Amino acid sequence: MSTFLLEIVTPEHVVFSQEVDSLTVRGVEGELGILPGHIPFVTPLQVAPLVIRSGGKTQTIAVHGGFVEVQGDKAIVLAESAELPEEIDLERAIAARERAERRLSASEQDRIDHRRAELALQKAITRINVSSRSKE
């Protein structure tokens, strides 16, 4: 089976750089599966787990926005932030989810605070999902 190079890069550092069998991301249009030889494209990403399959193993990484670019035998994820499962503090993510849910349930908030709370909730849920999957 052929592979392609996947690089996940944030403004701070390279999070991941390896040959992989496949990649699944959630773009703004929905979930996308990327295999070797995929046609070139660029699309924005949602806050969601990114799933990597390589050598019969599956790895999940929390990605918080950004873009994916596929070109030839390489895919590059330029993320605002990205976290490996072992980097996620599960208790902190659960507390962040609860805080965001409380803010969203409050009735007198302006749109900016509401959007910020929604984004915080998405990030917390993504972290919890990625952390939980790594322990299975």
C-alpha positions as CSV (number, residue, x, y, z in Angstrom):
1,M,0.0,0.0,0.0
2,S,1.4,3.4,-0.9
3,T,1.6,6.3,1.6
4,F,1.9,10.0,1.7
5,L,3.7,12.5,3.9
6,L,1.5,14.3,6.5
7,E,2.7,17.3,8.3
8,I,0.7,19.1,11.0
9,V,2.1,22.5,11.7
10,T,1.1,25.2,14.2
11,P,2.6,28.7,14.6
12,E,4.7,27.3,17.5
13,H,6.0,24.0,16.1
14,V,5.6,20.9,13.9
15,V,3.2,18.6,15.8
16,F,3.4,15.6,13.4
17,S,5.5,14.7,10.4
18,Q,5.3,11.1,9.1
19,E,4.3,8.9,6.2
20,V,0.7,7.8,6.6
21,D,-1.8,5.5,4.9
22,S,-4.8,7.8,5.2
23,L,-6.1,11.0,6.8
24,T,-9.6,12.0,7.8
25,V,-10.4,15.7,8.6
26,R,-13.5,17.7,9.1
27,G,-13.6,20.6,6.7
28,V,-16.3,23.3,6.5
29,E,-18.1,21.2,3.9
30,G,-18.0,18.1,6.0
31,E,-15.7,15.1,6.6
32,L,-13.0,14.4,4.1
33,G,-11.0,11.2,3.6
34,I,-7.5,11.6,2.1
35,L,-5.6,8.7,0.5
36,P,-2.4,8.6,-1.4
37,G,-2.8,10.1,-4.9
38,H,-5.7,12.4,-3.8
39,I,-6.3,15.4,-6.1
40,P,-4.8,18.7,-5.0
41,F,-7.0,21.0,-2.9
42,V,-7.1,23.4,0.0
43,T,-10.0,23.8,2.5
44,P,-10.6,25.4,5.9
45,L,-10.9,23.0,8.8
46,Q,-13.4,22.9,11.7
47,V,-12.5,22.4,15.3
48,A,-12.6,18.6,15.3
49,P,-10.5,15.5,15.8
50,L,-8.2,14.6,12.9
51,V,-7.8,10.8,12.4
52,I,-4.5,9.3,11.0
53,R,-4.2,5.7,9.9
54,S,-0.7,4.3,9.4
55,G,0.6,0.7,9.5
56,G,-2.7,-0.7,10.8
57,K,-2.8,1.8,13.7
58,T,-5.1,4.8,14.2
59,Q,-4.0,8.0,15.9
60,T,-6.3,11.0,16.7
61,I,-5.1,14.6,17.1
62,A,-7.2,17.5,18.3
63,V,-7.1,20.3,15.7
64,H,-8.5,23.7,16.5
65,G,-9.2,25.3,13.1
66,G,-6.8,26.1,10.2
67,F,-6.5,24.6,6.7
68,V,-5.5,21.4,5.0
69,E,-3.6,21.4,1.7
70,V,-3.1,18.3,-0.4
71,Q,-0.5,18.4,-3.1
72,G,0.9,15.4,-4.9
73,D,2.3,13.0,-2.3
74,K,2.0,15.4,0.7
75,A,-0.7,16.8,2.9
76,I,-0.1,19.8,5.2
77,V,-2.4,20.8,8.0
78,L,-1.8,24.4,9.0
79,A,-3.6,24.6,12.4
80,E,-4.2,27.4,14.8
81,S,-3.4,24.8,17.4
82,A,-3.1,21.0,17.6
83,E,-2.7,18.6,20.5
84,L,-1.6,15.0,20.7
85,P,-3.7,12.9,23.1
86,E,-0.9,12.7,25.7
87,E,-0.7,16.6,25.7
88,I,-4.4,17.0,26.7
89,D,-5.3,17.7,30.3
90,L,-8.6,15.9,30.5
91,E,-9.8,17.4,33.8
92,R,-9.0,20.9,32.4
93,A,-10.9,20.1,29.2
94,I,-14.0,18.9,31.2
95,A,-13.9,22.1,33.3
96,A,-13.7,24.2,30.1
97,R,-16.6,22.4,28.6
98,E,-18.7,23.0,31.8
99,R,-17.7,26.7,31.8
100,A,-18.7,27.1,28.1
101,E,-22.0,25.3,28.6
102,R,-22.8,27.6,31.6
103,R,-22.0,30.7,29.5
104,L,-24.2,29.5,26.6
105,S,-27.1,28.9,28.9
106,A,-27.0,32.4,30.3
107,S,-29.7,34.5,28.7
108,E,-28.2,38.0,28.6
109,Q,-25.1,37.8,26.5
110,D,-24.0,39.6,23.4
111,R,-23.1,37.7,20.2
112,I,-19.4,38.0,20.6
113,D,-19.4,36.3,24.0
114,H,-21.9,33.7,22.7
115,R,-19.6,32.9,19.7
116,R,-16.5,32.7,22.0
117,A,-18.4,30.3,24.3
118,E,-19.4,28.1,21.3
119,L,-15.8,28.0,20.1
120,A,-14.6,27.1,23.6
121,L,-17.2,24.4,23.9
122,Q,-16.1,22.9,20.5
123,K,-12.4,22.9,21.5
124,A,-13.2,21.3,24.9
125,I,-15.3,18.6,23.3
126,T,-12.6,17.9,20.7
127,R,-10.0,17.6,23.4
128,I,-12.2,15.2,25.5
129,N,-12.9,13.1,22.4
130,V,-9.3,12.8,21.4
131,S,-8.1,12.1,24.9
132,S,-10.8,9.4,25.4
133,R,-10.0,7.7,22.1
134,S,-6.3,7.4,23.0
135,K,-7.2,5.4,26.1
136,E,-9.3,2.8,24.2
